[in-house]
């Protein structure tokens, strides 16, 4: 695979390539946007939709990003 514009797939010292780190950052930002959407749906009394999205969010964090689950935004403390 050719490298463009001087970019490389070198390790960043954590065992991940720069490209993998960019994908991880994009996924993290997408999850933050999903959090906002879930909060909005809860605020507009669409709890069932928000709850399902929150379950999907938890699955993405745990299985794909290998991060611990966070409390669901739809859970009440």
Chimera marker file (.cmm) of the C-alpha trace (Angstrom):
<marker_set name="trace">
<marker id="1" x="0.000" y="0.000" z="0.000" r="1" g="1" b="0" radius="0.5"/>
<marker id="2" x="1.418" y="3.390" z="-0.939" r="1" g="1" b="0" radius="0.5"/>
<marker id="3" x="1.737" y="6.137" z="1.613" r="1" g="1" b="0" radius="0.5"/>
<marker id="4" x="0.394" y="9.551" z="0.695" r="1" g="1" b="0" radius="0.5"/>
<marker id="5" x="1.419" y="13.044" z="1.799" r="1" g="1" b="0" radius="0.5"/>
<marker id="6" x="4.187" y="11.795" z="4.048" r="1" g="1" b="0" radius="0.5"/>
<marker id="7" x="1.795" y="9.856" z="6.287" r="1" g="1" b="0" radius="0.5"/>
<marker id="8" x="3.015" y="6.606" z="7.738" r="1" g="1" b="0" radius="0.5"/>
<marker id="9" x="1.651" y="3.689" z="9.654" r="1" g="1" b="0" radius="0.5"/>
<marker id="10" x="4.421" y="3.863" z="12.219" r="1" g="1" b="0" radius="0.5"/>
<marker id="11" x="3.743" y="2.869" z="15.773" r="1" g="1" b="0" radius="0.5"/>
<marker id="12" x="2.924" y="5.702" z="18.163" r="1" g="1" b="0" radius="0.5"/>
<marker id="13" x="4.710" y="4.036" z="21.059" r="1" g="1" b="0" radius="0.5"/>
<marker id="14" x="1.565" y="2.311" z="22.328" r="1" g="1" b="0" radius="0.5"/>
<marker id="15" x="1.675" y="-0.449" z="19.745" r="1" g="1" b="0" radius="0.5"/>
<marker id="16" x="-0.911" y="1.242" z="17.521" r="1" g="1" b="0" radius="0.5"/>
<marker id="17" x="-0.339" y="2.868" z="14.186" r="1" g="1" b="0" radius="0.5"/>
<marker id="18" x="-1.167" y="6.510" z="13.605" r="1" g="1" b="0" radius="0.5"/>
<marker id="19" x="-3.959" y="5.430" z="11.273" r="1" g="1" b="0" radius="0.5"/>
<marker id="20" x="-5.476" y="3.155" z="13.909" r="1" g="1" b="0" radius="0.5"/>
<marker id="21" x="-5.318" y="6.015" z="16.410" r="1" g="1" b="0" radius="0.5"/>
<marker id="22" x="-7.189" y="8.297" z="13.996" r="1" g="1" b="0" radius="0.5"/>
<marker id="23" x="-9.929" y="5.665" z="13.583" r="1" g="1" b="0" radius="0.5"/>
<marker id="24" x="-10.141" y="5.270" z="17.351" r="1" g="1" b="0" radius="0.5"/>
<marker id="25" x="-10.483" y="9.027" z="17.806" r="1" g="1" b="0" radius="0.5"/>
<marker id="26" x="-13.226" y="9.164" z="15.150" r="1" g="1" b="0" radius="0.5"/>
<marker id="27" x="-15.079" y="6.307" z="16.866" r="1" g="1" b="0" radius="0.5"/>
<marker id="28" x="-14.794" y="8.065" z="20.231" r="1" g="1" b="0" radius="0.5"/>
<marker id="29" x="-16.220" y="11.262" z="18.762" r="1" g="1" b="0" radius="0.5"/>
<marker id="30" x="-19.058" y="9.323" z="17.129" r="1" g="1" b="0" radius="0.5"/>
<marker id="31" x="-19.922" y="7.768" z="20.505" r="1" g="1" b="0" radius="0.5"/>
<marker id="32" x="-19.976" y="11.236" z="22.056" r="1" g="1" b="0" radius="0.5"/>
<marker id="33" x="-22.458" y="12.352" z="19.395" r="1" g="1" b="0" radius="0.5"/>
<marker id="34" x="-24.521" y="9.240" z="20.112" r="1" g="1" b="0" radius="0.5"/>
<marker id="35" x="-24.510" y="10.163" z="23.816" r="1" g="1" b="0" radius="0.5"/>
<marker id="36" x="-25.916" y="13.578" z="22.919" r="1" g="1" b="0" radius="0.5"/>
<marker id="37" x="-28.641" y="11.973" z="20.771" r="1" g="1" b="0" radius="0.5"/>
<marker id="38" x="-29.588" y="9.598" z="23.582" r="1" g="1" b="0" radius="0.5"/>
<marker id="39" x="-29.852" y="12.497" z="26.007" r="1" g="1" b="0" radius="0.5"/>
<marker id="40" x="-31.997" y="14.427" z="23.546" r="1" g="1" b="0" radius="0.5"/>
<marker id="41" x="-34.331" y="11.468" z="23.065" r="1" g="1" b="0" radius="0.5"/>
<marker id="42" x="-34.688" y="11.061" z="26.833" r="1" g="1" b="0" radius="0.5"/>
<marker id="43" x="-35.491" y="14.766" z="27.097" r="1" g="1" b="0" radius="0.5"/>
<marker id="44" x="-38.176" y="14.460" z="24.444" r="1" g="1" b="0" radius="0.5"/>
<marker id="45" x="-39.719" y="11.455" z="26.204" r="1" g="1" b="0" radius="0.5"/>
<marker id="46" x="-38.598" y="8.883" z="23.624" r="1" g="1" b="0" radius="0.5"/>
<marker id="47" x="-37.214" y="6.609" z="26.320" r="1" g="1" b="0" radius="0.5"/>
<marker id="48" x="-37.682" y="3.325" z="24.454" r="1" g="1" b="0" radius="0.5"/>
<marker id="49" x="-35.640" y="4.522" z="21.475" r="1" g="1" b="0" radius="0.5"/>
<marker id="50" x="-33.031" y="6.044" z="23.786" r="1" g="1" b="0" radius="0.5"/>
<marker id="51" x="-32.763" y="2.806" z="25.765" r="1" g="1" b="0" radius="0.5"/>
<marker id="52" x="-32.124" y="0.740" z="22.629" r="1" g="1" b="0" radius="0.5"/>
<marker id="53" x="-29.499" y="3.179" z="21.381" r="1" g="1" b="0" radius="0.5"/>
<marker id="54" x="-27.863" y="3.104" z="24.810" r="1" g="1" b="0" radius="0.5"/>
<marker id="55" x="-27.635" y="-0.693" z="24.638" r="1" g="1" b="0" radius="0.5"/>
<marker id="56" x="-26.049" y="-0.437" z="21.194" r="1" g="1" b="0" radius="0.5"/>
<marker id="57" x="-23.607" y="2.160" z="22.556" r="1" g="1" b="0" radius="0.5"/>
<marker id="58" x="-22.614" y="-0.154" z="25.406" r="1" g="1" b="0" radius="0.5"/>
<marker id="59" x="-22.021" y="-3.000" z="22.949" r="1" g="1" b="0" radius="0.5"/>
<marker id="60" x="-19.805" y="-0.802" z="20.754" r="1" g="1" b="0" radius="0.5"/>
<marker id="61" x="-17.726" y="0.359" z="23.720" r="1" g="1" b="0" radius="0.5"/>
<marker id="62" x="-17.289" y="-3.118" z="25.161" r="1" g="1" b="0" radius="0.5"/>
<marker id="63" x="-16.886" y="-5.343" z="22.109" r="1" g="1" b="0" radius="0.5"/>
<marker id="64" x="-15.353" y="-3.101" z="19.469" r="1" g="1" b="0" radius="0.5"/>
<marker id="65" x="-13.397" y="-0.514" z="21.425" r="1" g="1" b="0" radius="0.5"/>
<marker id="66" x="-12.456" y="-2.822" z="24.340" r="1" g="1" b="0" radius="0.5"/>
<marker id="67" x="-13.419" y="-0.189" z="26.904" r="1" g="1" b="0" radius="0.5"/>
<marker id="68" x="-15.420" y="-0.713" z="30.079" r="1" g="1" b="0" radius="0.5"/>
<marker id="69" x="-19.131" y="-0.111" z="29.916" r="1" g="1" b="0" radius="0.5"/>
<marker id="70" x="-20.363" y="3.206" z="31.242" r="1" g="1" b="0" radius="0.5"/>
<marker id="71" x="-23.710" y="3.697" z="32.931" r="1" g="1" b="0" radius="0.5"/>
<marker id="72" x="-26.456" y="3.984" z="30.362" r="1" g="1" b="0" radius="0.5"/>
<marker id="73" x="-27.705" y="7.546" z="29.934" r="1" g="1" b="0" radius="0.5"/>
<marker id="74" x="-31.244" y="6.198" z="30.374" r="1" g="1" b="0" radius="0.5"/>
<marker id="75" x="-30.506" y="4.731" z="33.837" r="1" g="1" b="0" radius="0.5"/>
<marker id="76" x="-31.686" y="6.709" z="36.820" r="1" g="1" b="0" radius="0.5"/>
<marker id="77" x="-29.414" y="6.907" z="39.864" r="1" g="1" b="0" radius="0.5"/>
<link id1="1" id2="2" r="1" g="1" b="0" radius="0.2"/>
<link id1="2" id2="3" r="1" g="1" b="0" radius="0.2"/>
<link id1="3" id2="4" r="1" g="1" b="0" radius="0.2"/>
<link id1="4" id2="5" r="1" g="1" b="0" radius="0.2"/>
<link id1="5" id2="6" r="1" g="1" b="0" radius="0.2"/>
<link id1="6" id2="7" r="1" g="1" b="0" radius="0.2"/>
<link id1="7" id2="8" r="1" g="1" b="0" radius="0.2"/>
<link id1="8" id2="9" r="1" g="1" b="0" radius="0.2"/>
<link id1="9" id2="10" r="1" g="1" b="0" radius="0.2"/>
<link id1="10" id2="11" r="1" g="1" b="0" radius="0.2"/>
<link id1="11" id2="12" r="1" g="1" b="0" radius="0.2"/>
<link id1="12" id2="13" r="1" g="1" b="0" radius="0.2"/>
<link id1="13" id2="14" r="1" g="1" b="0" radius="0.2"/>
<link id1="14" id2="15" r="1" g="1" b="0" radius="0.2"/>
<link id1="15" id2="16" r="1" g="1" b="0" radius="0.2"/>
<link id1="16" id2="17" r="1" g="1" b="0" radius="0.2"/>
<link id1="17" id2="18" r="1" g="1" b="0" radius="0.2"/>
<link id1="18" id2="19" r="1" g="1" b="0" radius="0.2"/>
<link id1="19" id2="20" r="1" g="1" b="0" radius="0.2"/>
<link id1="20" id2="21" r="1" g="1" b="0" radius="0.2"/>
<link id1="21" id2="22" r="1" g="1" b="0" radius="0.2"/>
<link id1="22" id2="23" r="1" g="1" b="0" radius="0.2"/>
<link id1="23" id2="24" r="1" g="1" b="0" radius="0.2"/>
<link id1="24" id2="25" r="1" g="1" b="0" radius="0.2"/>
<link id1="25" id2="26" r="1" g="1" b="0" radius="0.2"/>
<link id1="26" id2="27" r="1" g="1" b="0" radius="0.2"/>
<link id1="27" id2="28" r="1" g="1" b="0" radius="0.2"/>
<link id1="28" id2="29" r="1" g="1" b="0" radius="0.2"/>
<link id1="29" id2="30" r="1" g="1" b="0" radius="0.2"/>
<link id1="30" id2="31" r="1" g="1" b="0" radius="0.2"/>
<link id1="31" id2="32" r="1" g="1" b="0" radius="0.2"/>
<link id1="32" id2="33" r="1" g="1" b="0" radius="0.2"/>
<link id1="33" id2="34" r="1" g="1" b="0" radius="0.2"/>
<link id1="34" id2="35" r="1" g="1" b="0" radius="0.2"/>
<link id1="35" id2="36" r="1" g="1" b="0" radius="0.2"/>
<link id1="36" id2="37" r="1" g="1" b="0" radius="0.2"/>
<link id1="37" id2="38" r="1" g="1" b="0" radius="0.2"/>
<link id1="38" id2="39" r="1" g="1" b="0" radius="0.2"/>
<link id1="39" id2="40" r="1" g="1" b="0" radius="0.2"/>
<link id1="40" id2="41" r="1" g="1" b="0" radius="0.2"/>
<link id1="41" id2="42" r="1" g="1" b="0" radius="0.2"/>
<link id1="42" id2="43" r="1" g="1" b="0" radius="0.2"/>
<link id1="43" id2="44" r="1" g="1" b="0" radius="0.2"/>
<link id1="44" id2="45" r="1" g="1" b="0" radius="0.2"/>
<link id1="45" id2="46" r="1" g="1" b="0" radius="0.2"/>
<link id1="46" id2="47" r="1" g="1" b="0" radius="0.2"/>
<link id1="47" id2="48" r="1" g="1" b="0" radius="0.2"/>
<link id1="48" id2="49" r="1" g="1" b="0" radius="0.2"/>
<link id1="49" id2="50" r="1" g="1" b="0" radius="0.2"/>
<link id1="50" id2="51" r="1" g="1" b="0" radius="0.2"/>
<link id1="51" id2="52" r="1" g="1" b="0" radius="0.2"/>
<link id1="52" id2="53" r="1" g="1" b="0" radius="0.2"/>
<link id1="53" id2="54" r="1" g="1" b="0" radius="0.2"/>
<link id1="54" id2="55" r="1" g="1" b="0" radius="0.2"/>
<link id1="55" id2="56" r="1" g="1" b="0" radius="0.2"/>
<link id1="56" id2="57" r="1" g="1" b="0" radius="0.2"/>
<link id1="57" id2="58" r="1" g="1" b="0" radius="0.2"/>
<link id1="58" id2="59" r="1" g="1" b="0" radius="0.2"/>
<link id1="59" id2="60" r="1" g="1" b="0" radius="0.2"/>
<link id1="60" id2="61" r="1" g="1" b="0" radius="0.2"/>
<link id1="61" id2="62" r="1" g="1" b="0" radius="0.2"/>
<link id1="62" id2="63" r="1" g="1" b="0" radius="0.2"/>
<link id1="63" id2="64" r="1" g="1" b="0" radius="0.2"/>
<link id1="64" id2="65" r="1" g="1" b="0" radius="0.2"/>
<link id1="65" id2="66" r="1" g="1" b="0" radius="0.2"/>
<link id1="66" id2="67" r="1" g="1" b="0" radius="0.2"/>
<link id1="67" id2="68" r="1" g="1" b="0" radius="0.2"/>
<link id1="68" id2="69" r="1" g="1" b="0" radius="0.2"/>
<link id1="69" id2="70" r="1" g="1" b="0" radius="0.2"/>
<link id1="70" id2="71" r="1" g="1" b="0" radius="0.2"/>
<link id1="71" id2="72" r="1" g="1" b="0" radius="0.2"/>
<link id1="72" id2="73" r="1" g="1" b="0" radius="0.2"/>
<link id1="73" id2="74" r="1" g="1" b="0" radius="0.2"/>
<link id1="74" id2="75" r="1" g="1" b="0" radius="0.2"/>
<link id1="75" id2="76" r="1" g="1" b="0" radius="0.2"/>
<link id1="76" id2="77" r="1" g="1" b="0" radius="0.2"/>
</marker_set>
